[in-house]
Structure formats: structure tokens, C-alpha cells
Amino acid sequence: KLTVLDSGLGFCDTRVGVGNPGVNGSYVKVHYTGKREDGTQFESSYTFNRPLEFRLGVGEVIDGWDRGILGGNGIPPMQPGGRRLLQIPASMAFGEEGVGCKKGKPLL
């Protein structure tokens, strides 16, 4: 069942991991599939058979990912090996205009 917070960020753990969760600045590897509200897939790390690597909590990815993985404010932190479905509102993703720029810099 998807739990949606007042911020609009929703989460549901489909598999809880084991071990110490990541902290601000730690490197993580994440496999993901991005879908629009209508279910249309727009991106997936599985296409390249390579997880995305980034540092948590330092703005290298959209805010919804940092919050959804680090946890806090009603969301438990993810642990290694876990799987989580995130429903990310536009304000924590690419904005109302969609994919393009974040803080004036191109998204990768």
C-alpha cells in the first residue's frame, strides 16, 4: 500500500533491505524505472544494465529521490538491497514544466 505524506511524496517498500542505511554524502547504486502518472515508462537503468551511482543528500538527483532514500519526515530510510516504489510530486522532481533543467543546469 502506498503511503502518501502531506508533501505529496509517496512510498511503499516492496522489499525491506538489511544493513546500515545511507547517510548524507554516501555513494549509492540504484536501479530504477521512471514512469509518468499514466504508467508510461520514460527512463530505466535496466535498459543499460547498469545502476545509477550518486551521492545521497547533496542534490545530485531530484529531491524526491534524496528524501525517498534517506528517509525522514515519516519515511523510513532505505537499507541496502531494499526495493521501494516512490511517487514523486512535480515539486520534488522536474517541476511543472517536466524534464529540462534543475537550478539552471542540464539534467543527466
C-alpha positions as CSV (number, residue, x, y, z in Angstrom):
1,K,0.0,0.0,0.0
2,L,1.3,3.4,-1.0
3,T,1.7,5.9,1.9
4,V,1.4,9.5,0.7
5,L,2.8,12.2,3.0
6,D,1.5,15.8,3.2
7,S,4.4,16.8,1.0
8,G,2.9,14.7,-1.8
9,L,5.8,12.2,-1.6
10,G,4.5,8.6,-1.6
11,F,6.4,5.4,-0.8
12,C,5.8,1.7,-0.5
13,D,8.5,-0.8,0.4
14,T,8.2,-4.0,-1.7
15,R,11.3,-5.5,-0.1
16,V,13.0,-4.2,3.1
17,G,16.8,-4.3,2.9
18,V,19.3,-5.3,5.5
19,G,22.1,-3.3,7.0
20,N,23.0,0.3,7.6
21,P,21.1,2.9,5.5
22,G,22.9,5.5,3.5
23,V,23.7,8.9,5.0
24,N,24.2,12.4,3.5
25,G,27.2,12.2,1.2
26,S,27.4,8.5,0.9
27,Y,27.6,6.8,-2.5
28,V,24.7,4.5,-3.6
29,K,23.9,2.5,-6.6
30,V,20.3,2.4,-7.6
31,H,18.4,0.5,-10.3
32,Y,15.2,2.4,-11.2
33,T,12.4,2.7,-13.7
34,G,10.8,6.1,-14.1
35,K,7.1,6.2,-15.2
36,R,4.7,9.1,-15.7
37,E,1.3,9.2,-13.9
38,D,-0.3,7.3,-16.8
39,G,2.2,4.5,-16.4
40,T,4.2,5.3,-19.5
41,Q,7.9,4.5,-18.9
42,F,10.3,7.4,-19.7
43,E,13.6,6.0,-18.4
44,S,15.1,2.9,-16.8
45,S,18.6,1.9,-15.6
46,Y,17.7,-1.6,-16.6
47,T,17.9,-0.6,-20.3
48,F,21.6,-0.1,-19.8
49,N,22.0,-2.9,-17.4
50,R,23.8,-0.5,-15.1
51,P,22.6,1.1,-11.9
52,L,22.8,4.9,-11.4
53,E,25.5,5.9,-8.9
54,F,25.3,9.1,-7.0
55,R,25.9,10.7,-3.6
56,L,22.9,11.0,-1.3
57,G,21.6,14.2,0.0
58,V,23.8,16.6,-1.9
59,G,21.5,17.4,-4.9
60,E,23.0,15.1,-7.5
61,V,19.5,13.7,-8.1
62,I,16.0,15.0,-7.8
63,D,14.8,15.9,-4.3
64,G,12.2,13.1,-4.2
65,W,15.0,10.5,-4.6
66,D,17.1,12.0,-1.9
67,R,14.2,12.2,0.5
68,G,12.7,8.9,-0.5
69,I,16.0,7.0,0.0
70,L,17.5,8.9,3.0
71,G,14.1,8.9,4.8
72,G,12.9,11.3,7.5
73,N,9.6,13.1,8.0
74,G,7.6,9.9,8.1
75,I,9.7,7.8,5.7
76,P,12.0,5.1,7.0
77,P,15.5,5.2,5.4
78,M,16.2,2.6,2.8
79,Q,18.6,-0.2,3.6
80,P,20.9,-2.0,1.2
81,G,19.1,-4.5,-1.0
82,G,15.7,-2.9,-0.4
83,R,13.1,-2.1,-3.1
84,R,10.9,0.9,-2.8
85,L,8.2,2.4,-5.0
86,L,8.3,6.2,-4.9
87,Q,5.5,8.5,-6.1
88,I,7.2,11.9,-6.5
89,P,5.3,15.1,-6.9
90,A,6.5,17.6,-9.6
91,S,7.8,19.9,-6.9
92,M,10.3,17.3,-5.9
93,A,11.2,16.2,-9.4
94,F,11.4,18.2,-12.6
95,G,8.8,20.9,-11.8
96,E,5.5,21.5,-13.5
97,E,7.3,22.0,-16.9
98,G,8.8,18.5,-16.8
99,V,12.3,17.4,-17.7
100,G,14.7,20.1,-18.7
101,C,16.8,22.0,-16.2
102,K,17.4,21.9,-12.4
103,K,18.7,25.1,-10.9
104,G,19.8,26.2,-14.4
105,K,21.9,23.1,-15.1
106,P,21.0,20.4,-17.6
107,L,19.8,17.1,-16.0
108,L,21.8,13.9,-16.8
